[in-house]
Amino acid sequence: MKSVLHSLIILMLYSNLPAQTVWEKHLSNPIFSDSTLDWNDGGAFGPCVLFDGAIYHMWYMGYDGNYTRIGYATSSDGLHWSAYENNPVLDVGSPGSWDESWITYPYVIYDDTTFHMWYSGVQGTVPGPSHLWKERIGYATSPDGITWTKYENNPVLDIGTPGAWDDHNIDVGSVYFDGETYHLWYGGSKADLIIRTGCATSADGINWTRYENNPVLGLGDWDHTRVHQARIIFDGEHYHMFYGGGDYFTWRIGHATSINGISWEKDPDNPVLNVGESGSWEDYYVAVPSVMIDTVNSKYRMWYTGGRGELQGEIGYAESSIETSMNDNVLIDIPQKFVLFQNYPNPFNPSTTIEFTLPKSEFVELKVYNILGKKVSTLVSKKLNQGNHTYTFVGNNLASGVYYYRLEAENFTQTRKMIYLK
């Protein structure tokens, strides 16, 4: 697989990062339920949201009282959603298969040509006594995010060996690709269904190796029974985890940070998103967050599941101002290293933003090349001050396709890929 395009996930790189603790729920919540169709009349759960520069794409699970399946919806603003008319886009497997009962927690990333989904599959009778079902992790691909093909040798990650901390069920949290390695964070439990979070790595997204000292995130006070549904974003230096925690069903959303994706420090202000007031649509639980960092509008954006009961769900939305979070007893330090961030939006039409940080004042050049290595634009060629710098590239006169932008300084060179789609 080629380099993965994470949509609009750009953070400024500082040695001290802003805490994401001040969230404001949208007044129109819930913003999405899609509970009118037979396949998911129990509601919508577990959103995974991507942004392609023009359209927001969401994959989610729906429950009909017997099965959970995966649906798809789109939005121009992330708030007003249209469900795909032929949902669900991914169905349960045939009777007796590893995913015969439920498929849940879709997590999707996109490369130059293909959507890649990791999801949880359940075999057996759910809901019901834990000894009657098992949960594992599968993989599927799609050219358009709608028509999916399950991997023929699913599941790609099975439950742990007997006696292991994850020998009964495992469920998808999120997947991050760093250009060479896929990193998976997943929930795991024994038959007691006390869930912790572990991690695994893979060269191809299919063949996974568990971290030998799993789990990497354990239980706490408010999250004393379940710590899973871990959604990860990486800012170039720190990993940020947003996760569902609580007891067996009354979840809240927590936040943790890590410099390596393995050793995590929970936010002292957890939970960062709590349930609503009694009688509200989300008075029972909030969980399964999908978070983006929108540097264009200086805010964090979160889509999450809320519910009134165990198997009732709708999708809500919350925001947190970057400025507000930065003033939340957090000092902003100068950049500590050269970093060239992924452009956003990507793919783009006709313009995109390119950001980079300089740890000192230096002469730099930022140039754009086509796939043949021919220079098509020089965005900057001069001495710049220490700090963060932002430039806009406009592709009006170019053909659709893959382009590369390169930042060069005295002792630093980095190149990233971007896609122009007319």
Order of alpha helices (4+ residues) and beta strands (2+ residues): beta-beta-beta-beta-beta-beta-beta-beta-beta-beta-beta-beta-beta-beta-beta-beta-beta-beta-beta-beta-alpha-beta-beta-beta-beta-beta-beta-beta
